[in-house]
């Protein structure tokens, strides 16, 4: 593990530059989970994610000669912004290689911090390979996003901040991509609070670290696919794997639907915008992936909030449908005056609010004299939706639900 003294030095280096983010109890989440759940809100960090801690600490540790050569990093977005911001503070040039699938928000934010952005590769690992080659060809100093002791020490400062707030933690739940965050936090917790369990969470579509942890040997994935782009790492780094074996007690996984549910829960109940990778700790709690005693003190790391707006809109839409707050129906009716009004009268009597409507009388799939009405309804709950469907059936309407 990383020695505590190194992490304390990192804290000195970042003090006054990096935010000490809020760490607070989440009452609704605590009630839902029968535990005392605290959220470390790194989504509120300067660049919207914890990565700036490690990036700044690493760049501050470089010699002036190495800094002036310029720095380069490979990143799916959050490390990119951390390096770009830190380079701007030191007044040095930064080049960032990002996967071609990186959300536009993260690309634009990185450019706005003054960095040169190169889009290359289908995932982080391909971008990383290109960045190493580019660094050598252009004599740039490479800043690794997770497999670097100075970077890991910077991330570990989160652990120090948590223990300044609470000293009787039972569990800390940490997202895992490359493993730098959990290596740093785990190093702090195991040296200062050794009885506290460290539990990592991976996305099912990028679960190489979980497979490796359980197999006691590094095993890379063939590919990665998840909405949690910030933790979509294909290959297992041996250095970080060794640290994780030493400081982590358990690794669990959550799928994309569970991650989306957590994002929506945090948005709706906690008023927090959190990206996929940042929400996996809460997803693990909400979907009962972790065993703990009632009233346990649990810290969840919300590692980032840089979610693409289009992705967020899709998650909200699907979440509203899944939670029975929105119902989409295609209803077939006779195409004659008054037919649509008769339908809307039924819905009005049931207090179903129409928020979108489309009337189609020319589709080739329709019988002569029929029309399809596609409706999006604002509904109260599952029982309300059952009531609506029953009323339509009782009035001889043919319909199908659109998911």
C-alpha positions as a Markdown table, in Angstrom:
| # | Residue | x | y | z |
|---|---|---|---|---|
| 1 | Unk | 0.0 | 0.0 | 0.0 |
| 2 | Unk | 1.0 | 3.6 | -0.3 |
| 3 | Unk | 2.6 | 4.8 | 2.9 |
| 4 | Unk | 0.6 | 7.2 | 5.0 |
| 5 | Unk | 3.4 | 9.8 | 5.1 |
| 6 | Unk | 3.3 | 10.1 | 1.3 |
| 7 | Unk | -0.5 | 10.7 | 1.3 |
| 8 | Unk | -0.1 | 13.3 | 4.0 |
| 9 | Unk | 2.5 | 15.0 | 1.8 |
| 10 | Unk | 0.1 | 15.0 | -1.0 |
| 11 | Unk | -2.5 | 16.6 | 1.1 |
| 12 | Unk | -0.1 | 19.5 | 1.9 |
| 13 | Unk | 0.6 | 19.8 | -1.9 |
| 14 | Unk | -3.0 | 20.1 | -2.9 |
| 15 | Unk | -4.2 | 22.2 | 0.1 |
| 16 | Unk | -5.4 | 25.6 | -1.1 |
| 17 | Unk | -5.8 | 24.5 | -4.7 |
| 18 | Unk | -8.1 | 21.5 | -4.5 |
| 19 | Unk | -11.5 | 21.7 | -2.8 |
| 20 | Unk | -12.2 | 19.8 | 0.4 |
| 21 | Unk | -15.5 | 18.4 | -0.9 |
| 22 | Unk | -18.6 | 18.0 | 1.4 |
| 23 | Unk | -19.0 | 14.8 | 3.3 |
| 24 | Unk | -22.5 | 14.5 | 4.8 |
| 25 | Unk | -25.1 | 12.0 | 5.8 |
| 26 | Unk | -27.8 | 11.2 | 3.2 |
| 27 | Unk | -31.0 | 10.9 | 5.3 |
| 28 | Unk | -33.3 | 9.4 | 2.6 |
| 29 | Unk | -30.6 | 6.9 | 1.4 |
| 30 | Unk | -29.9 | 6.0 | 5.0 |
| 31 | Unk | -33.5 | 5.3 | 5.7 |
| 32 | Unk | -33.9 | 3.2 | 2.6 |
| 33 | Unk | -30.8 | 1.1 | 3.5 |
| 34 | Unk | -31.3 | 0.9 | 7.3 |
| 35 | Unk | -27.8 | 2.3 | 7.8 |
| 36 | Unk | -26.1 | 5.6 | 8.3 |
| 37 | Unk | -24.9 | 6.4 | 4.8 |
| 38 | Unk | -22.6 | 9.3 | 4.2 |
| 39 | Unk | -21.7 | 10.7 | 0.8 |
| 40 | Unk | -18.3 | 12.0 | -0.2 |
| 41 | Unk | -19.3 | 14.4 | -2.9 |
| 42 | Unk | -16.3 | 14.5 | -5.3 |
| 43 | Unk | -18.9 | 15.3 | -8.1 |
| 44 | Unk | -18.7 | 18.9 | -6.6 |
| 45 | Unk | -14.9 | 19.0 | -7.0 |
| 46 | Unk | -13.4 | 21.8 | -9.1 |
| 47 | Unk | -13.3 | 19.8 | -12.4 |
| 48 | Unk | -16.4 | 17.7 | -11.4 |
| 49 | Unk | -14.4 | 14.7 | -10.3 |
| 50 | Unk | -11.7 | 13.5 | -7.8 |
| 51 | Unk | -9.1 | 13.0 | -10.5 |
| 52 | Unk | -7.7 | 16.5 | -10.1 |
| 53 | Unk | -6.2 | 15.5 | -6.7 |
| 54 | Unk | -3.8 | 12.9 | -8.2 |
| 55 | Unk | -3.1 | 14.9 | -11.3 |
| 56 | Unk | -2.1 | 18.0 | -9.3 |
| 57 | Unk | 0.0 | 16.1 | -6.8 |
| 58 | Unk | 1.9 | 14.3 | -9.7 |
| 59 | Unk | 2.6 | 17.5 | -11.6 |
| 60 | Unk | 3.6 | 19.3 | -8.4 |
| 61 | Unk | 6.2 | 16.5 | -7.8 |
| 62 | Unk | 7.8 | 16.9 | -11.2 |
| 63 | Unk | 11.1 | 18.8 | -11.7 |
| 64 | Unk | 10.8 | 22.2 | -13.3 |
| 65 | Unk | 12.6 | 20.7 | -16.4 |
| 66 | Unk | 10.0 | 17.9 | -16.8 |
| 67 | Unk | 7.1 | 20.3 | -16.3 |
| 68 | Unk | 8.3 | 22.7 | -19.0 |
| 69 | Unk | 8.5 | 19.9 | -21.5 |
| 70 | Unk | 4.8 | 19.7 | -21.2 |
| 71 | Unk | 2.6 | 16.9 | -20.0 |
| 72 | Unk | 0.4 | 14.3 | -21.7 |
| 73 | Unk | -2.3 | 12.0 | -20.4 |
| 74 | Unk | -4.8 | 9.4 | -21.7 |
| 75 | Unk | -8.2 | 9.7 | -20.2 |
| 76 | Unk | -11.9 | 9.0 | -20.7 |
| 77 | Unk | -12.5 | 12.5 | -19.3 |
| 78 | Unk | -12.1 | 13.2 | -15.6 |
| 79 | Unk | -8.3 | 12.6 | -15.5 |
| 80 | Unk | -8.1 | 14.7 | -18.6 |
| 81 | Unk | -9.7 | 17.7 | -16.9 |
| 82 | Unk | -7.6 | 17.2 | -13.8 |
| 83 | Unk | -4.4 | 17.2 | -15.8 |
| 84 | Unk | -5.5 | 20.2 | -17.9 |
| 85 | Unk | -6.5 | 22.2 | -14.9 |
| 86 | Unk | -3.3 | 21.4 | -13.0 |
| 87 | Unk | -1.2 | 22.2 | -16.1 |
| 88 | Unk | -3.0 | 25.6 | -16.4 |
| 89 | Unk | -2.2 | 26.4 | -12.7 |
| 90 | Unk | 1.5 | 25.6 | -13.4 |
| 91 | Unk | 1.4 | 27.5 | -16.7 |
| 92 | Unk | 2.6 | 24.5 | -18.8 |
| 93 | Unk | 1.2 | 22.9 | -21.9 |
| 94 | Unk | -1.0 | 19.8 | -21.7 |
| 95 | Unk | -2.0 | 17.3 | -24.4 |
| 96 | Unk | -4.8 | 14.9 | -23.7 |
| 97 | Unk | -5.6 | 11.7 | -25.7 |
| 98 | Unk | -9.3 | 10.7 | -25.2 |
| 99 | Unk | -11.2 | 7.7 | -26.6 |
| 100 | Unk | -13.3 | 8.6 | -29.6 |
| 101 | Unk | -16.4 | 7.6 | -27.6 |
| 102 | Unk | -15.8 | 10.2 | -24.9 |
| 103 | Unk | -18.9 | 12.3 | -24.1 |
| 104 | Unk | -18.8 | 15.7 | -25.8 |
| 105 | Unk | -19.1 | 17.5 | -22.4 |
| 106 | Unk | -15.8 | 16.0 | -21.2 |
| 107 | Unk | -14.1 | 16.8 | -24.5 |
| 108 | Unk | -15.3 | 20.4 | -24.5 |
| 109 | Unk | -14.5 | 21.0 | -20.8 |
| 110 | Unk | -10.9 | 19.7 | -21.3 |
| 111 | Unk | -10.4 | 22.0 | -24.3 |
| 112 | Unk | -11.8 | 24.9 | -22.3 |
| 113 | Unk | -9.1 | 24.4 | -19.7 |
| 114 | Unk | -6.5 | 25.1 | -22.4 |
| 115 | Unk | -5.4 | 21.5 | -23.3 |
| 116 | Unk | -4.8 | 20.1 | -26.7 |
| 117 | Unk | -7.2 | 17.2 | -27.2 |
| 118 | Unk | -6.6 | 14.2 | -29.5 |
| 119 | Unk | -9.4 | 11.7 | -30.0 |
| 120 | Unk | -8.0 | 8.2 | -30.6 |
| 121 | Unk | -9.1 | 4.7 | -29.9 |
| 122 | Unk | -12.3 | 2.9 | -29.1 |
| 123 | Unk | -11.7 | 2.8 | -25.4 |
| 124 | Unk | -9.3 | 4.0 | -22.7 |
| 125 | Unk | -6.7 | 1.3 | -23.3 |
| 126 | Unk | -6.3 | 2.1 | -27.0 |
| 127 | Unk | -6.1 | 5.8 | -26.2 |
| 128 | Unk | -3.4 | 5.0 | -23.6 |
| 129 | Unk | -1.3 | 3.1 | -26.0 |
| 130 | Unk | -1.4 | 5.9 | -28.5 |
| 131 | Unk | -0.6 | 8.5 | -25.8 |
| 132 | Unk | 2.6 | 6.6 | -24.7 |
| 133 | Unk | 3.8 | 6.6 | -28.3 |
| 134 | Unk | 3.0 | 10.2 | -28.8 |
| 135 | Unk | 4.7 | 11.2 | -25.5 |
| 136 | Unk | 7.9 | 9.5 | -26.6 |
| 137 | Unk | 7.9 | 11.0 | -30.0 |
| 138 | Unk | 7.3 | 14.5 | -28.6 |
| 139 | Unk | 9.4 | 14.3 | -25.4 |
| 140 | Unk | 6.3 | 14.9 | -23.2 |
| 141 | Unk | 6.0 | 13.8 | -19.5 |
| 142 | Unk | 3.3 | 11.2 | -19.3 |
| 143 | Unk | 0.8 | 11.5 | -16.3 |
| 144 | Unk | -0.7 | 8.1 | -15.7 |
| 145 | Unk | -4.4 | 8.2 | -14.5 |
| 146 | Unk | -4.0 | 5.5 | -11.9 |
| 147 | Unk | -0.8 | 3.4 | -12.0 |
| 148 | Unk | 1.5 | 6.0 | -10.4 |
| 149 | Unk | 2.3 | 6.3 | -6.7 |
| 150 | Unk | 2.1 | 10.1 | -6.7 |
| 151 | Unk | -1.3 | 10.0 | -8.4 |
| 152 | Unk | -2.6 | 7.4 | -6.0 |
| 153 | Unk | -1.4 | 9.4 | -3.0 |
| 154 | Unk | -3.3 | 12.4 | -4.3 |
| 155 | Unk | -6.5 | 10.3 | -4.6 |
| 156 | Unk | -5.8 | 9.0 | -1.1 |
| 157 | Unk | -6.3 | 12.5 | 0.4 |
| 158 | Unk | -10.1 | 11.7 | 0.1 |
| 159 | Unk | -9.6 | 9.1 | 2.8 |
| 160 | Unk | -7.8 | 11.6 | 5.1 |
| 161 | Unk | -10.7 | 14.0 | 4.6 |
| 162 | Unk | -13.3 | 11.4 | 5.4 |
| 163 | Unk | -11.5 | 10.3 | 8.7 |
| 164 | Unk | -11.4 | 14.0 | 9.7 |
| 165 | Unk | -15.2 | 13.9 | 9.8 |
| 166 | Unk | -15.9 | 10.5 | 11.2 |
| 167 | Unk | -13.7 | 8.0 | 13.1 |
| 168 | Unk | -16.1 | 5.0 | 13.4 |
| 169 | Unk | -16.7 | 3.9 | 9.9 |
| 170 | Unk | -17.8 | 0.3 | 9.2 |
| 171 | Unk | -17.5 | 0.4 | 5.4 |
| 172 | Unk | -16.2 | 2.6 | 2.6 |
| 173 | Unk | -17.6 | 1.9 | -0.8 |
| 174 | Unk | -15.4 | 3.0 | -3.7 |
| 175 | Unk | -15.8 | 2.9 | -7.5 |
| 176 | Unk | -13.1 | 0.9 | -9.4 |
| 177 | Unk | -11.9 | 1.6 | -12.9 |
| 178 | Unk | -8.1 | 1.4 | -13.1 |
| 179 | Unk | -7.9 | 1.1 | -9.3 |
| 180 | Unk | -6.1 | 4.3 | -8.4 |
| 181 | Unk | -8.9 | 5.8 | -6.2 |
| 182 | Unk | -9.5 | 2.7 | -4.2 |
| 183 | Unk | -5.7 | 2.0 | -3.8 |
| 184 | Unk | -5.3 | 5.5 | -2.3 |
| 185 | Unk | -8.4 | 5.6 | -0.1 |
| 186 | Unk | -7.8 | 2.0 | 1.0 |
| 187 | Unk | -4.2 | 2.7 | 1.9 |
| 188 | Unk | -5.3 | 5.5 | 4.2 |
| 189 | Unk | -8.2 | 3.6 | 5.8 |
| 190 | Unk | -6.2 | 0.4 | 6.5 |
| 191 | Unk | -3.4 | 2.4 | 8.2 |
| 192 | Unk | -5.7 | 4.6 | 10.3 |
| 193 | Unk | -8.9 | 2.6 | 10.7 |
| 194 | Unk | -7.9 | -1.1 | 10.0 |
| 195 | Unk | -11.2 | -2.5 | 11.0 |
| 196 | Unk | -13.1 | -0.6 | 8.4 |
| 197 | Unk | -14.0 | -2.7 | 5.4 |
| 198 | Unk | -13.0 | -1.4 | 1.9 |
| 199 | Unk | -15.5 | -2.5 | -0.8 |
| 200 | Unk | -14.9 | -1.8 | -4.4 |
| 201 | Unk | -17.6 | -1.6 | -7.1 |
| 202 | Unk | -17.1 | -2.3 | -10.8 |
| 203 | Unk | -19.5 | -2.0 | -13.7 |
| 204 | Unk | -20.6 | -5.4 | -15.1 |
| 205 | Unk | -19.5 | -4.3 | -18.5 |
| 206 | Unk | -16.0 | -3.5 | -17.3 |
| 207 | Unk | -15.4 | -6.1 | -14.5 |
| 208 | Unk | -11.8 | -7.1 | -15.1 |
| 209 | Unk | -10.6 | -6.0 | -11.7 |
| 210 | Unk | -13.3 | -8.1 | -9.9 |
| 211 | Unk | -12.5 | -11.2 | -12.0 |
| 212 | Unk | -8.8 | -10.6 | -11.2 |
| 213 | Unk | -9.4 | -10.0 | -7.5 |
| 214 | Unk | -11.4 | -13.2 | -7.1 |
| 215 | Unk | -8.9 | -15.2 | -9.2 |
| 216 | Unk | -5.8 | -13.8 | -7.4 |
| 217 | Unk | -4.2 | -12.9 | -10.7 |
| 218 | Unk | -4.5 | -10.1 | -13.3 |
| 219 | Unk | -7.0 | -11.0 | -16.0 |
| 220 | Unk | -7.8 | -8.5 | -18.7 |
| 221 | Unk | -11.2 | -8.2 | -20.4 |
| 222 | Unk | -11.5 | -8.6 | -24.1 |
| 223 | Unk | -13.7 | -5.5 | -24.4 |
| 224 | Unk | -15.7 | -3.1 | -22.2 |
| 225 | Unk | -19.2 | -1.7 | -22.6 |
| 226 | Unk | -21.0 | 0.4 | -19.9 |
| 227 | Unk | -22.7 | 3.7 | -19.3 |
| 228 | Unk | -20.1 | 4.3 | -16.6 |
| 229 | Unk | -17.5 | 5.6 | -19.1 |
| 230 | Unk | -15.2 | 6.9 | -16.3 |
| 231 | Unk | -14.5 | 3.3 | -15.0 |
| 232 | Unk | -14.6 | 1.6 | -18.4 |
| 233 | Unk | -11.1 | 0.1 | -18.1 |
| 234 | Unk | -10.3 | -3.0 | -20.1 |
| 235 | Unk | -6.9 | -4.1 | -18.8 |
| 236 | Unk | -5.8 | -4.7 | -15.2 |
| 237 | Unk | -2.6 | -2.9 | -14.1 |
| 238 | Unk | -0.3 | -5.1 | -12.0 |
| 239 | Unk | 0.8 | -2.3 | -9.7 |
| 240 | Unk | -2.7 | -1.3 | -8.8 |
| 241 | Unk | -3.8 | -4.9 | -8.6 |
| 242 | Unk | -1.2 | -5.6 | -5.9 |
| 243 | Unk | -2.4 | -2.6 | -3.9 |
| 244 | Unk | -6.0 | -3.7 | -4.2 |
| 245 | Unk | -5.2 | -7.2 | -3.0 |
| 246 | Unk | -3.6 | -5.6 | 0.1 |
| 247 | Unk | -6.2 | -3.0 | 1.0 |
| 248 | Unk | -9.6 | -4.2 | -0.4 |
| 249 | Unk | -11.9 | -6.6 | 1.4 |
| 250 | Unk | -14.4 | -7.3 | -1.4 |
| 251 | Unk | -15.4 | -6.3 | -4.9 |
| 252 | Unk | -18.9 | -6.3 | -6.2 |
| 253 | Unk | -20.5 | -5.4 | -9.5 |
| 254 | Unk | -23.5 | -3.5 | -10.8 |
| 255 | Unk | -25.1 | -3.5 | -14.2 |
| 256 | Unk | -26.0 | -0.5 | -16.3 |
| 257 | Unk | -29.7 | -0.5 | -15.3 |
| 258 | Unk | -28.7 | -0.5 | -11.6 |
| 259 | Unk | -26.3 | 2.3 | -12.3 |
| 260 | Unk | -29.0 | 4.3 | -14.1 |
| 261 | Unk | -31.3 | 3.8 | -11.1 |
| 262 | Unk | -28.7 | 5.1 | -8.8 |
| 263 | Unk | -28.1 | 8.2 | -11.0 |
| 264 | Unk | -31.8 | 8.9 | -11.0 |
| 265 | Unk | -32.1 | 8.3 | -7.2 |
| 266 | Unk | -29.3 | 10.7 | -6.5 |
| 267 | Unk | -30.8 | 13.3 | -8.8 |
| 268 | Unk | -34.3 | 13.0 | -7.5 |
| 269 | Unk | -33.7 | 12.4 | -3.8 |
| 270 | Unk | -30.3 | 13.9 | -3.1 |
| 271 | Unk | -30.4 | 16.7 | -5.7 |
| 272 | Unk | -27.0 | 15.6 | -6.9 |
| 273 | Unk | -25.9 | 15.2 | -10.5 |
| 274 | Unk | -23.6 | 12.2 | -10.6 |
| 275 | Unk | -22.1 | 10.3 | -13.6 |
| 276 | Unk | -22.2 | 6.6 | -14.1 |
| 277 | Unk | -18.9 | 5.8 | -12.5 |
| 278 | Unk | -19.6 | 8.1 | -9.6 |
| 279 | Unk | -22.9 | 6.4 | -8.9 |
| 280 | Unk | -21.8 | 2.8 | -8.6 |
| 281 | Unk | -21.2 | 3.0 | -4.9 |
| 282 | Unk | -24.8 | 4.0 | -4.3 |
| 283 | Unk | -26.0 | 1.5 | -6.9 |
| 284 | Unk | -24.3 | -1.3 | -4.9 |
| 285 | Unk | -26.2 | -0.2 | -1.8 |
| 286 | Unk | -29.6 | 0.3 | -3.5 |
| 287 | Unk | -29.5 | -3.1 | -5.1 |
| 288 | Unk | -28.3 | -5.0 | -2.0 |
| 289 | Unk | -24.9 | -6.1 | -3.3 |
| 290 | Unk | -23.3 | -5.5 | 0.1 |
| 291 | Unk | -23.9 | -7.2 | 3.4 |
| 292 | Unk | -23.8 | -5.0 | 6.5 |
| 293 | Unk | -25.3 | -4.8 | 10.0 |
| 294 | Unk | -28.3 | -2.5 | 10.7 |
| 295 | Unk | -27.3 | 1.1 | 11.5 |
| 296 | Unk | -23.8 | 0.5 | 10.1 |
| 297 | Unk | -21.8 | 3.7 | 9.3 |
| 298 | Unk | -21.1 | 3.6 | 5.5 |
| 299 | Unk | -19.3 | 6.1 | 3.3 |
| 300 | Unk | -20.0 | 6.1 | -0.4 |
| 301 | Unk | -17.6 | 7.9 | -2.7 |
| 302 | Unk | -19.4 | 9.9 | -5.5 |
| 303 | Unk | -16.3 | 10.1 | -7.6 |
| 304 | Unk | -17.6 | 12.4 | -10.4 |
| 305 | Unk | -20.5 | 14.3 | -11.8 |
| 306 | Unk | -19.4 | 14.9 | -15.5 |
| 307 | Unk | -22.4 | 13.1 | -17.1 |
| 308 | Unk | -23.3 | 13.9 | -20.7 |
| 309 | Unk | -26.6 | 15.7 | -20.9 |
| 310 | Unk | -28.0 | 13.4 | -23.5 |
| 311 | Unk | -27.2 | 10.4 | -21.4 |
| 312 | Unk | -28.8 | 12.0 | -18.4 |
| 313 | Unk | -32.0 | 12.7 | -20.4 |
| 314 | Unk | -32.2 | 9.0 | -21.5 |
| 315 | Unk | -31.7 | 7.8 | -17.9 |
| 316 | Unk | -34.4 | 10.2 | -16.6 |
| 317 | Unk | -36.8 | 9.0 | -19.3 |
| 318 | Unk | -36.2 | 5.3 | -18.7 |
| 319 | Unk | -36.3 | 5.9 | -14.9 |
| 320 | Unk | -39.7 | 7.7 | -15.1 |
| 321 | Unk | -41.1 | 4.7 | -17.1 |
| 322 | Unk | -39.7 | 2.1 | -14.7 |
| 323 | Unk | -40.9 | 3.9 | -11.6 |
| 324 | Unk | -44.5 | 4.1 | -13.1 |
| 325 | Unk | -44.4 | 7.9 | -13.3 |
| 326 | Unk | -44.7 | 7.9 | -17.1 |
| 327 | Unk | -46.8 | 5.6 | -19.4 |
| 328 | Unk | -46.5 | 5.5 | -23.1 |
| 329 | Unk | -49.3 | 3.9 | -25.1 |
| 330 | Unk | -50.2 | 3.4 | -28.7 |
| 331 | Unk | -54.0 | 3.3 | -29.0 |
| 332 | Unk | -56.0 | 2.3 | -32.1 |
| 333 | Unk | -59.4 | 4.1 | -32.5 |
| 334 | Unk | -61.9 | 4.8 | -35.3 |
| 335 | Unk | -60.9 | 7.8 | -37.3 |
| 336 | Unk | -64.0 | 9.9 | -37.1 |
| 337 | Unk | -64.9 | 13.2 | -35.4 |
| 338 | Unk | -65.2 | 12.9 | -31.7 |
| 339 | Unk | -63.1 | 9.8 | -31.3 |
| 340 | Unk | -60.1 | 11.5 | -29.9 |
| 341 | Unk | -62.2 | 13.6 | -27.5 |
| 342 | Unk | -63.9 | 10.5 | -26.2 |
| 343 | Unk | -60.4 | 9.0 | -25.5 |
| 344 | Unk | -59.1 | 12.1 | -23.8 |
| 345 | Unk | -62.3 | 12.4 | -21.7 |
| 346 | Unk | -61.6 | 8.9 | -20.2 |
| 347 | Unk | -58.0 | 9.9 | -19.4 |
| 348 | Unk | -59.1 | 13.2 | -17.9 |
| 349 | Unk | -61.6 | 11.4 | -15.6 |
| 350 | Unk | -58.7 | 9.2 | -14.4 |
| 351 | Unk | -56.4 | 12.3 | -13.7 |
| 352 | Unk | -53.9 | 11.1 | -16.3 |
| 353 | Unk | -52.1 | 14.1 | -17.6 |
| 354 | Unk | -51.2 | 14.0 | -21.4 |
| 355 | Unk | -47.7 | 15.3 | -21.9 |
| 356 | Unk | -47.2 | 14.2 | -25.5 |
| 357 | Unk | -49.5 | 13.1 | -28.3 |
| 358 | Unk | -49.2 | 12.0 | -31.9 |
| 359 | Unk | -52.1 | 11.2 | -34.3 |
| 360 | Unk | -51.4 | 8.9 | -37.2 |
| 361 | Unk | -54.1 | 8.1 | -39.8 |
| 362 | Unk | -51.9 | 7.2 | -42.8 |
| 363 | Unk | -49.7 | 4.4 | -41.6 |
| 364 | Unk | -49.7 | 1.4 | -44.0 |
| 365 | Unk | -50.1 | -0.9 | -41.0 |
| 366 | Unk | -53.5 | 0.5 | -40.2 |
| 367 | Unk | -56.9 | -0.9 | -41.4 |
| 368 | Unk | -59.0 | 1.5 | -43.4 |
| 369 | Unk | -60.9 | 3.9 | -41.1 |
| 370 | Unk | -58.6 | 3.5 | -38.2 |
| 371 | Unk | -56.0 | 5.8 | -36.6 |
| 372 | Unk | -53.2 | 5.3 | -34.1 |
| 373 | Unk | -52.8 | 7.7 | -31.2 |
| 374 | Unk | -49.4 | 7.6 | -29.4 |
| 375 | Unk | -49.7 | 9.1 | -26.0 |
| 376 | Unk | -47.2 | 9.9 | -23.2 |
| 377 | Unk | -49.0 | 10.1 | -19.9 |
| 378 | Unk | -47.9 | 11.5 | -16.5 |
| 379 | Unk | -49.0 | 9.0 | -13.9 |
| 380 | Unk | -48.9 | 8.6 | -10.2 |
| 381 | Unk | -47.8 | 5.0 | -9.6 |
| 382 | Unk | -48.2 | 1.4 | -10.7 |
| 383 | Unk | -51.9 | 1.2 | -9.5 |
| 384 | Unk | -52.8 | 4.3 | -11.4 |
| 385 | Unk | -51.4 | 2.8 | -14.6 |
| 386 | Unk | -53.4 | -0.4 | -14.0 |
| 387 | Unk | -56.5 | 1.7 | -13.6 |
| 388 | Unk | -55.9 | 3.5 | -16.9 |
| 389 | Unk | -55.3 | 0.3 | -18.9 |
| 390 | Unk | -58.4 | -1.3 | -17.4 |
| 391 | Unk | -60.5 | 1.7 | -18.3 |
| 392 | Unk | -59.3 | 1.5 | -21.9 |
| 393 | Unk | -60.1 | -2.2 | -22.1 |
| 394 | Unk | -63.5 | -1.7 | -20.7 |
| 395 | Unk | -64.2 | 0.9 | -23.4 |
| 396 | Unk | -63.0 | -1.5 | -26.1 |
| 397 | Unk | -59.8 | 0.3 | -27.1 |
| 398 | Unk | -57.0 | -1.7 | -28.6 |
| 399 | Unk | -53.6 | -0.6 | -27.3 |
| 400 | Unk | -50.0 | -1.6 | -26.6 |
| 401 | Unk | -47.5 | -0.2 | -24.2 |
| 402 | Unk | -44.4 | 1.4 | -25.5 |
| 403 | Unk | -41.3 | 0.7 | -23.4 |
